[in-house]
């Protein structure tokens, strides 16, 4: 399993270096996918490319069942520059 995580992280890093409207469209759709890893990677990609159109769906991910997806959604909104993410980053 750990090897799979490492390979996945390499793929995600390489993917983030590529900008393509087809990938953007795929990622926008994948934010609502049943598989947490697709939601996670898609949020990372869209945040890295500052895609403001992803913000409404990223906000929905704040109540996702997977904590990693929630954190990635917050990070993505922060990269995009959504001011509403500021209170989410403050400690309780």
Secondary structure, DSSP 8 states (H G I E B T S, - for coil): -HHHHHHHHHHHHHHHT---HHHHHHHHHHTT-SSHHHHHHHHHHHHHTT-GGGHHHHHHGGG-S-HHHHHHHHHHHHHHT-GGGHHHHS--
